[in-house]
Structures are given as C-alpha cells and as structure tokens.
C-alpha cells in the first residue's frame, strides 16, 4: 500500500513536471514571439525614419546646390562687368597716351621755336648794343658804370626819404605811447581838490560871540591877531567871522584857537594865550599825522625819513598853490612818478621820494627868504638825502633836468598841476585871466576878435583876411603863444588857434 502511494506520488510528480515544463515552454514561447514582434516593429519604424532622413538630406543637398549655382552666376556676371570696365579703361589709357605723345611732340616743337627766337633776340640785342655804342660813343662798361652811378644816386635819395619817413613814424609812435602812458597814470591817480586861498571862516554859535571875541576896547581880538599873526575880520555876516592871512598855517592856528575859545566860553587875553599854545600843539600833532599818512600813502618807509622832515612835510597840508593843496599835489606827483618810472624802467625809489618832497620848500617859503626850489634843495641836503633826490627840488622847475628821474618828476608835476580840476582860481581871478588872454591876442595888428574858451586853456583868434595871409597867420599864432608865455601866469598849457576865413555873400534875385 505504501508502495502504491509512493508510485502515485511519483506519477503525480512526473505529471506535474511535464505540465510545468509545458506551461513554462508556452510562456517562454509567448514572450519570444512578443519580443520578435517588437523588434520587427522597431526595425520597421527605423526604416521609415531612415527614409524620411534620406529625403530631408536630399532636399537640403538640392537647396545647397541651387544656392551655389546662383552665387556662381552672380560672380560670373560681376566678373564680366569688371572685365568690361577694365577694357574701357585700357581703351581710355591708350587714348590719353596718344594725346600725351601728341602734346609732347608739340612741346618739343615749341622749345625748338623758343630757342630760335632766343637766338634771334640775342643777335638783335648784340646789334642794338653795337649801334648804341656807335651812337653814344660809350663802351658797354662805361654805360654800365654811368647807369649804376645814376641808380645809386636815386636810391640814396629814396633811402633818405624812407629814413625820414620812418623817423617821423617813430616819433609819432613814441608820442602816442607817451600819451597812453601819461593817460593811464592820470587815470590811476586822478583826484581833485580846491581850497580857499587867503581866508578861513569860523562859525559862531550866535552873534553875541562876536562882541566877546572883540573884547573890551578890542583887546581880545588884538591879542588873537598878535599871537597868531592873522587878521580877524568881523562884519555883519550872521554867525560867521573871517580869518585873513597870507600864511595858511597861521590861519589854521587862529581857527583852532578861536574854536577852542568859543567852546570854552572864557575869552580874555590870559585864556587866549593858553588856547593859542594848545592850538600850536594840536596843529603840530595834526601836521605830523598828515606827514606820516602821506608817507604811508606813497609807500615811502617812515623809518627812512627824519621825524623833523615828516613834520615839515605835514605843513604842506595847509599850503595851497593856485587853489591846489600842495600836500595832496605832492602825493599825486609821487604816485605819478612811481608809475611812470615803473613803465620806463627808471629808479622808482628816487622818483617816489623826489616826487613827494619836490615842493617841500613851499612848507617854509613864507618864513624863509628864497624861492621854494632852492629852499627845498637846502632842506633835502640838510637831512642828508642823495644829490640825485635833492636836485629834483630844483630841476622840477628847470627846462632840462639832468637825470631821467628828474625829467619824470617834472612831467608828473606838470601833469598834476595841469589836469582839469586840479587848480582853481577865484571867480575874479578866473575872469581876469580870461580877459588878459583876450587882451593879449587882440593887441596884435590884424586881429579882429579873440575868444578864450575851455576855461582859458584855448584861445581862438579871428583875423582880418585882407591883412593876414596864411603864412602870416602861422607866425601870428607863434607870436601870441610866445607873448602869453612871457606875460601871463597860468597852469598847464594854452592852445592858440588862429582862424582866417573869407566869406562871400551874394543874393540871386
């Protein structure tokens, strides 16, 4: 029984193995069939794709070939065009070459003709020279010598004329440059001032003060006049008295003393003496301060100048000349001299100091006998200034200064005194000066009228044309100018214009 079971189990195992093998074989076969189908499908797809790629490649190849053919056609046409242009240029070049050869041939012919003409001219010239030598009786060398001599003489005259012309142009340029230089200096230093000349006014708080200044029996006013050296003029002018005196310093002293007395209120001889002494001290301080300010304004070192000379310089503050303040005039001359010296390359220091002290003699010319140039020279020598600076005090009134610096200071002095607005006359003096000018001109024979114009800086003289001709008019202008220089005193220069004219009037009726 047991073996039956073993056989059944073995038979069942064998049947199971067969069935399993059969099933496995079927499954493997099925998988193989499926894989083969897939492989065939992939192969078919690959073949289709291959065909599409082949078609696409063929189309691109055809397109590239077409473009290459088109480019080849374009290049062929371009090459043909260039070849045609080259042929045209070659043709033109051949034509130009023929023309050039033709012109060259003509030029050779002309050169040959010119050579023939030159030879003919040379023969004619030789014949003409031979005939001229035969006619003039001179050889060629002799004729050349005479011609050179005549040409040399003519050129000498021409060169001399040109030299004179250049000299005149040089003088004009120098004069123009000088005018520009002086104008520039004047513009940089111009200042106007005009002061009273011989009188000084003092204001009073009331007219009662006039009686107190006069004092009992006039003793106060006499004391003031005696101590100050001035004259006190008291009239009916309300609130004002006048100090008269030739010395401006004395007038200034009297003015300060009177102002101090009026302010103090105590006016009697003893008090007047005290106030005059105080006024002298105040005036001395004021003069020293003015002198120092002038040195500072002109750039002169105060350490180089003696304090006493500074004091004397400050006295010029109260000195006037033709209405022009002398201290301001001196400062102006120093600045003008400095500017001109800088432009001309002269010694600036000498011009600056010489210009500032050129009128120093006017500070004491009312107290010392002599002309202000001589007094100024002596003052400068006393304070040990060099000769070239001291001589400027004298040379600024001389016609020919010995140094360039002297000439510069003289010019600056003339500029400062002559410029418009620098000096001022009183109305009476001004009218008198104009009248003297016209009277001087009308004193000559043949002068019909004379008019002083431009504040007396020009006079116009009208002459009778039947008595004065053109040449006489020139001489008359010279004579009038010379007589004005000799007889009249005036600042700057006066222009004399003589006018000679003939007016003929007729009427048509």
C-alpha positions as CSV (number, residue, x, y, z in Angstrom):
1,X,0.0,0.0,0.0
2,X,2.8,2.1,0.9
3,X,4.5,1.5,-2.4
4,X,1.3,2.4,-4.2
5,X,1.3,5.6,-2.5
6,X,4.9,6.2,-3.5
7,X,4.1,5.3,-7.1
8,X,1.1,7.6,-7.1
9,X,3.2,10.3,-5.7
10,X,6.0,9.7,-8.2
11,X,3.4,9.5,-11.0
12,X,1.9,12.8,-9.8
13,X,5.3,14.4,-9.6
14,X,6.2,13.3,-13.1
15,X,2.9,14.6,-14.4
16,X,3.4,17.9,-12.6
17,X,6.9,18.2,-14.1
18,X,5.5,17.6,-17.5
19,X,2.7,20.1,-17.1
20,X,5.0,22.6,-15.6
21,X,7.5,22.2,-18.4
22,X,4.8,22.6,-20.9
23,X,3.4,25.7,-19.3
24,X,6.9,27.2,-18.9
25,X,7.6,26.4,-22.5
26,X,4.4,28.1,-23.6
27,X,5.2,31.2,-21.6
28,X,8.7,31.4,-23.0
29,X,7.4,31.0,-26.5
30,X,4.8,33.6,-26.0
31,X,7.5,36.1,-24.7
32,X,9.8,35.3,-27.6
33,X,7.0,35.9,-30.0
34,X,6.2,39.2,-28.3
35,X,9.9,40.4,-28.4
36,X,10.2,39.4,-32.0
37,X,7.1,41.4,-32.8
38,X,8.5,44.4,-31.0
39,X,11.8,44.0,-32.8
40,X,10.2,43.9,-36.2
41,X,8.1,47.0,-35.3
42,X,11.2,48.9,-34.3
43,X,13.0,47.8,-37.4
44,X,10.1,49.0,-39.5
45,X,10.0,52.3,-37.7
46,X,13.7,52.7,-38.2
47,X,13.4,52.1,-41.8
48,X,10.6,54.7,-42.1
49,X,12.7,57.2,-40.2
50,X,15.7,56.4,-42.4
51,X,13.7,57.1,-45.5
52,X,12.5,60.4,-44.1
53,X,16.1,61.4,-43.2
54,X,17.2,60.4,-46.6
55,X,14.5,62.6,-48.2
56,X,15.4,65.5,-46.0
57,X,19.1,65.2,-46.8
58,X,18.3,65.1,-50.5
59,X,16.2,68.2,-50.2
60,X,19.0,70.1,-48.4
61,X,21.6,68.9,-50.8
62,X,19.4,70.2,-53.7
63,X,18.9,73.6,-52.0
64,X,22.7,74.0,-51.4
65,X,23.4,73.1,-54.9
66,X,20.9,75.7,-56.1
67,X,22.4,78.4,-54.0
68,X,25.9,77.5,-55.2
69,X,24.7,77.8,-58.8
70,X,23.1,81.2,-58.0
71,X,26.3,82.5,-56.4
72,X,28.4,81.2,-59.3
73,X,26.0,83.0,-61.7
74,X,26.3,86.3,-59.7
75,X,30.1,86.1,-59.6
76,X,30.2,85.3,-63.3
77,X,28.1,88.4,-64.1
78,X,30.4,90.6,-61.7
79,X,33.5,89.3,-63.4
80,X,32.1,90.1,-66.7
81,X,31.3,93.6,-65.6
82,X,34.8,94.2,-64.2
83,X,36.3,92.8,-67.3
84,X,34.2,95.3,-69.4
85,X,35.3,98.2,-67.2
86,X,39.0,97.2,-67.4
87,X,38.7,97.1,-71.2
88,X,37.1,100.6,-71.2
89,X,39.9,102.0,-69.0
90,X,42.5,100.3,-71.1
91,X,41.0,102.0,-74.1
92,X,41.0,105.4,-72.4
93,X,44.5,105.0,-71.3
94,X,45.6,104.2,-74.8
95,X,43.8,107.4,-76.0
96,X,45.4,109.5,-73.3
97,X,48.8,108.1,-74.1
98,X,48.3,109.1,-77.7
99,X,47.2,112.6,-76.7
100,X,50.2,112.9,-74.3
101,X,52.6,111.9,-77.1
102,X,51.0,114.4,-79.4
103,X,51.4,117.2,-76.8
104,X,54.9,116.2,-76.1
105,X,55.7,116.4,-79.7
106,X,54.1,119.9,-79.9
107,X,56.1,121.0,-76.8
108,X,59.4,119.9,-78.4
109,X,58.4,121.9,-81.4
110,X,57.8,125.0,-79.2
111,X,61.0,124.6,-77.4
112,X,62.8,124.5,-80.6
113,X,61.0,127.6,-81.7
114,X,61.8,129.4,-78.5
115,X,65.4,128.6,-78.9
116,X,65.3,130.0,-82.4
117,X,63.6,133.2,-81.1
118,X,66.2,133.5,-78.2
119,X,69.0,133.3,-80.7
120,X,67.3,135.9,-82.9
121,X,66.8,138.2,-79.8
122,X,70.4,137.7,-78.8
123,X,71.5,138.7,-82.2
124,X,69.2,141.8,-82.2
125,X,70.5,142.7,-78.7
126,X,74.1,142.5,-79.8
127,X,73.3,144.6,-82.9
128,X,71.4,147.1,-80.7
129,X,74.3,147.3,-78.2
130,X,76.7,147.8,-81.1
131,X,74.5,150.6,-82.6
132,X,74.1,152.2,-79.1
133,X,77.9,152.1,-78.5
134,X,78.4,153.6,-82.0
135,X,75.8,156.3,-81.4
136,X,76.7,157.2,-77.8
137,X,80.4,156.8,-78.1
138,X,80.5,154.8,-74.9
139,X,81.6,151.2,-74.4
140,X,79.4,148.8,-72.5
141,X,81.4,149.0,-69.4
142,X,81.3,152.8,-69.4
143,X,77.5,152.8,-69.9
144,X,77.1,150.3,-67.1
145,X,79.2,152.5,-64.8
146,X,77.1,155.6,-65.6
147,X,73.9,153.7,-65.1
148,X,75.0,152.3,-61.7
149,X,76.0,155.8,-60.6
150,X,72.6,157.2,-61.6
151,X,70.8,154.4,-59.9
152,X,72.9,154.7,-56.7
153,X,72.1,158.5,-56.5
154,X,68.4,157.8,-57.0
155,X,68.4,155.0,-54.4
156,X,70.3,157.3,-51.9
157,X,67.5,159.9,-52.2
158,X,64.8,157.2,-51.8
159,X,66.6,155.7,-48.8
160,X,67.0,159.1,-47.2
161,X,63.3,159.8,-47.8
162,X,62.3,156.4,-46.2
163,X,64.6,157.1,-43.3
164,X,62.9,160.4,-42.7
165,X,59.5,158.8,-43.0
166,X,60.5,156.0,-40.5
167,X,61.8,158.6,-38.1
168,X,58.6,160.6,-38.3
169,X,56.6,157.4,-37.8
170,X,58.8,156.6,-34.8
171,X,58.3,160.0,-33.3
172,X,54.5,159.6,-33.8
173,X,54.6,156.2,-32.1
174,X,56.7,157.5,-29.2
175,X,54.3,160.4,-28.8
176,X,51.3,158.1,-28.9
177,X,52.9,155.7,-26.4
178,X,53.8,158.6,-24.1
179,X,50.2,159.9,-24.3
180,X,48.9,156.4,-23.4
181,X,51.3,156.1,-20.6
182,X,50.5,159.5,-19.1
183,X,46.8,159.0,-19.6
184,X,47.0,155.6,-17.7
185,X,49.0,157.2,-14.9
186,X,46.5,160.1,-14.6
187,X,43.5,157.8,-14.6
188,X,45.0,155.8,-11.7
189,X,46.0,158.8,-9.6
190,X,43.4,161.4,-10.6
191,X,42.0,163.4,-7.6
192,X,40.5,166.8,-7.5
193,X,40.9,169.3,-4.8
194,X,40.4,173.1,-4.4
195,X,40.7,175.1,-1.3
196,X,40.3,178.7,-0.3
197,X,43.5,180.7,-0.6
198,X,43.8,183.6,1.8
199,X,40.8,183.4,4.1
200,X,39.3,181.0,6.6
201,X,35.8,181.2,8.0
202,X,34.9,180.3,11.6
203,X,31.3,179.6,12.5
204,X,29.8,181.2,15.7
205,X,27.0,179.9,17.9
206,X,25.4,183.4,17.9
207,X,26.2,187.0,17.0
208,X,26.8,187.8,20.7
209,X,30.0,185.9,20.5
210,X,31.4,188.5,18.1
211,X,31.4,191.1,20.9
212,X,33.1,188.7,23.3
213,X,35.8,187.9,20.7
214,X,36.4,191.7,20.1
215,X,36.5,192.2,23.9
216,X,36.7,195.5,25.9
217,X,38.2,198.1,23.7
218,X,39.2,195.3,21.2
219,X,41.9,193.8,23.5
220,X,40.8,190.2,22.8
221,X,40.9,190.4,19.1
222,X,44.2,192.3,19.2
223,X,45.7,189.6,21.4
224,X,44.5,186.9,18.9
225,X,45.9,188.8,15.9
226,X,49.2,189.4,17.7
227,X,49.7,185.8,18.8
228,X,48.6,184.1,15.5
229,X,49.8,186.7,13.0
230,X,46.5,186.9,11.3
231,X,43.7,189.5,10.8
232,X,40.2,188.8,12.3
233,X,37.5,190.3,10.1
234,X,34.1,190.7,11.8
235,X,31.3,192.2,9.7
236,X,27.5,191.9,9.6
237,X,27.6,188.3,8.2
238,X,25.4,186.3,10.7
239,X,27.1,183.6,12.6
240,X,30.4,183.9,10.9
241,X,33.8,185.6,11.3
242,X,36.6,185.5,8.8
243,X,40.4,185.0,9.4
244,X,42.6,186.7,6.8
245,X,46.3,186.0,6.4
246,X,48.8,185.0,3.7
247,X,50.1,182.0,5.7
248,X,47.6,179.1,5.8
249,X,49.3,177.7,8.9
250,X,48.7,180.9,10.8
251,X,45.1,180.9,9.7
252,X,44.7,177.3,10.8
253,X,46.3,178.2,14.2
254,X,43.9,181.1,14.6
255,X,40.9,178.9,13.6
256,X,41.8,176.2,16.1
257,X,42.4,178.7,18.9
258,X,39.1,180.5,18.2
259,X,37.1,177.3,18.1
260,X,38.7,176.2,21.5
261,X,37.9,179.7,23.0
262,X,34.3,179.6,21.7
263,X,33.8,176.1,23.1
264,X,35.4,177.1,26.5
265,X,33.4,180.3,26.7
266,X,36.1,182.1,28.7
267,X,37.6,184.7,26.4
268,X,40.2,187.1,27.8
269,X,43.9,187.7,27.0
270,X,45.2,185.2,29.5
271,X,42.9,182.5,28.3
272,X,43.7,183.3,24.7
273,X,47.4,182.8,25.3
274,X,46.7,179.4,26.8
275,X,44.5,178.3,24.0
276,X,46.9,179.5,21.3
277,X,49.6,177.4,22.9
278,X,47.3,174.4,23.0
279,X,46.3,175.1,19.4
280,X,50.0,175.1,18.4
281,X,50.4,171.6,20.0
282,X,47.3,170.3,18.3
283,X,48.4,171.7,15.0
284,X,51.9,170.2,15.3
285,X,50.3,166.8,16.0
286,X,48.0,167.2,13.0
287,X,50.9,168.1,10.7
288,X,53.0,165.1,11.9
289,X,50.0,162.8,11.4
290,X,49.4,164.2,7.9
291,X,53.1,163.8,7.0
292,X,53.0,160.2,8.2
293,X,49.8,159.5,6.3
294,X,51.4,160.9,3.1
295,X,54.5,158.6,3.5
296,X,52.2,155.6,4.0
297,X,50.1,156.6,1.0
298,X,53.1,156.9,-1.3
299,X,54.9,153.8,0.0
300,X,57.9,155.6,1.5
301,X,59.2,154.0,4.6
302,X,58.7,156.2,7.7
303,X,61.9,154.8,9.2
304,X,64.0,156.3,6.4
305,X,62.6,159.8,6.9
306,X,63.7,162.1,9.8
307,X,60.8,162.9,12.1
308,X,61.5,166.6,11.7
309,X,61.2,166.3,7.9
310,X,57.9,164.4,8.4
311,X,56.7,167.4,10.4
312,X,57.8,169.8,7.7
313,X,56.0,167.6,5.1
314,X,52.8,167.7,7.1
315,X,52.9,171.6,7.0
316,X,52.1,171.3,3.3
317,X,48.6,170.2,4.3
318,X,47.8,173.8,5.0
319,X,49.6,175.2,1.9
320,X,47.9,175.8,-1.4
321,X,49.1,176.7,-4.8
322,X,46.6,178.1,-7.4
323,X,43.9,176.6,-5.1
324,X,45.5,173.1,-5.2
325,X,46.5,171.6,-1.9
326,X,50.3,171.2,-2.0
327,X,50.4,168.0,0.2
328,X,47.9,166.3,-2.0
329,X,49.7,167.5,-5.1
330,X,53.0,166.1,-3.7
331,X,51.4,162.7,-3.0
332,X,49.9,162.8,-6.5
333,X,53.3,163.6,-8.1
334,X,55.0,160.8,-6.1
335,X,52.4,158.3,-7.3
336,X,52.5,159.5,-10.9
337,X,56.4,159.5,-10.9
338,X,56.4,156.0,-9.5
339,X,54.0,154.7,-12.2
340,X,55.9,156.4,-15.0
341,X,59.3,155.2,-13.6
342,X,58.0,151.6,-13.5
343,X,56.9,151.8,-17.1
344,X,60.2,153.4,-18.3
345,X,62.5,151.3,-16.1
346,X,63.9,154.3,-14.2
347,X,64.8,154.3,-10.5
348,X,61.4,154.0,-8.7
349,X,62.7,154.9,-5.2
350,X,64.3,158.2,-6.4
351,X,61.2,159.1,-8.3
352,X,58.9,158.3,-5.4
353,X,60.9,160.2,-2.7
354,X,61.8,163.0,-5.1
355,X,58.1,163.4,-6.2
356,X,56.9,163.5,-2.7
357,X,59.4,166.1,-1.5
358,X,59.8,168.2,-4.7
359,X,57.7,171.0,-3.2
360,X,59.0,170.7,0.4
361,X,60.3,174.3,0.1
362,X,56.7,175.6,0.0
363,X,56.3,174.4,3.6
364,X,58.5,177.2,4.9
365,X,58.8,179.7,2.0
366,X,56.6,182.2,3.9
367,X,59.1,182.1,6.8
368,X,62.4,181.8,4.9
369,X,63.7,184.1,2.1
370,X,64.2,182.5,-1.3
371,X,62.4,180.5,-3.9
372,X,60.8,177.3,-2.9
373,X,63.1,175.1,-5.2
374,X,66.2,176.5,-3.5
375,X,64.7,176.2,-0.1
376,X,63.6,172.6,-0.8
377,X,67.1,171.7,-2.1
378,X,68.7,173.0,1.0
379,X,66.2,171.2,3.3
380,X,66.9,167.9,1.5
381,X,70.7,168.3,1.7
382,X,70.3,169.2,5.4
383,X,68.6,165.9,6.0
384,X,71.4,164.1,4.1
385,X,69.4,163.0,1.0
386,X,71.5,161.9,-2.0
387,X,72.2,164.6,-4.6
388,X,70.0,163.0,-7.3
389,X,67.0,163.2,-5.0
390,X,67.8,166.7,-3.6
391,X,68.2,168.1,-7.1
392,X,64.7,167.2,-8.1
393,X,63.5,170.1,-5.9
394,X,65.4,172.4,-8.2
395,X,65.0,170.6,-11.5
396,X,61.3,170.3,-11.5
397,X,61.3,174.0,-12.5
398,X,64.1,173.8,-15.0
399,X,63.8,173.2,-18.7
400,X,66.3,170.4,-19.0
401,X,66.6,168.1,-15.9
402,X,70.0,166.3,-15.7
403,X,68.6,162.9,-14.9
404,X,65.8,160.7,-16.1
405,X,64.2,160.7,-12.6
406,X,64.3,164.5,-12.6
407,X,62.5,164.6,-16.0
408,X,59.9,162.1,-14.7
409,X,59.2,164.2,-11.6
410,X,59.0,167.3,-13.7
411,X,56.5,165.7,-16.1
412,X,54.5,164.3,-13.1
413,X,54.4,167.8,-11.5
414,X,53.1,169.3,-14.8
415,X,50.5,166.6,-15.2
416,X,49.2,167.0,-11.6
417,X,49.1,170.8,-11.9
418,X,47.7,170.9,-15.4
419,X,45.0,168.3,-15.3
420,X,41.4,169.6,-15.3
421,X,40.0,170.3,-11.8
422,X,43.5,170.3,-10.1
423,X,43.8,174.0,-9.6
424,X,41.2,176.7,-9.1
425,X,41.1,180.4,-9.2
426,X,38.6,182.7,-7.6
427,X,35.9,184.0,-9.9
428,X,37.6,187.4,-10.1
429,X,41.0,185.8,-10.9
430,X,39.4,183.5,-13.4
431,X,37.6,186.3,-15.3
432,X,40.8,188.5,-15.1
433,X,42.9,185.7,-16.6
434,X,40.4,185.2,-19.5
435,X,40.3,189.0,-20.1
436,X,44.1,189.1,-20.1
437,X,44.3,186.3,-22.6
438,X,41.9,188.0,-25.0
439,X,43.6,191.4,-24.5
440,X,47.0,189.9,-25.3
441,X,45.7,188.4,-28.5
442,X,43.8,191.5,-29.7
443,X,46.9,193.6,-29.1
444,X,48.4,192.3,-32.4
445,X,47.7,194.0,-35.7
446,X,45.2,192.3,-38.0
447,X,43.4,190.6,-35.1
448,X,39.6,191.2,-35.4
449,X,38.3,189.2,-32.4
450,X,39.7,186.8,-29.8
451,X,37.7,184.4,-27.5
452,X,39.1,182.5,-24.6
453,X,37.3,179.1,-24.3
454,X,37.6,175.8,-22.3
455,X,38.3,177.6,-19.0
456,X,41.1,179.6,-20.5
457,X,43.0,176.6,-21.9
458,X,42.4,177.6,-25.5
459,X,42.1,181.0,-27.2
460,X,40.6,181.4,-30.7
461,X,41.8,184.4,-32.7
462,X,39.9,185.6,-35.7
463,X,42.0,187.7,-38.1
464,X,41.1,190.1,-40.9
465,X,41.8,188.0,-44.1
466,X,42.8,191.1,-46.1
467,X,45.6,192.0,-43.6
468,X,46.8,188.5,-42.6
469,X,47.6,185.8,-45.2
470,X,48.2,182.1,-44.5
471,X,51.9,182.4,-43.7
472,X,51.3,185.5,-41.5
473,X,48.6,183.6,-39.6
474,X,51.2,180.9,-38.7
475,X,53.6,183.5,-37.5
476,X,50.8,185.3,-35.6
477,X,49.9,182.1,-33.7
478,X,53.5,181.7,-32.7
479,X,53.9,185.3,-31.6
480,X,50.7,185.2,-29.5
481,X,51.8,182.0,-27.7
482,X,55.2,183.4,-27.0
483,X,53.7,186.7,-25.6
484,X,51.3,184.7,-23.4
485,X,54.3,182.7,-22.0
486,X,56.2,185.9,-21.3
487,X,53.5,188.0,-19.7
488,X,50.8,185.7,-18.2
489,X,50.8,183.2,-15.4
490,X,48.6,180.1,-15.9
491,X,48.6,176.4,-15.0
492,X,49.2,173.8,-17.8
493,X,49.2,175.0,-21.4
494,X,47.1,177.2,-23.6
495,X,46.2,176.3,-27.2
496,X,46.3,179.2,-29.6
497,X,44.1,178.8,-32.7
498,X,44.2,181.5,-35.4
499,X,41.3,181.4,-37.8
500,X,41.4,183.1,-41.2
501,X,38.4,182.8,-43.4
502,X,36.8,184.7,-46.2
503,X,33.0,184.7,-46.5
504,X,31.5,186.0,-49.7
505,X,27.7,186.6,-49.7
506,X,25.7,187.2,-52.9
507,X,21.9,187.1,-53.5
508,X,20.1,185.9,-56.6
509,X,17.1,188.0,-57.3
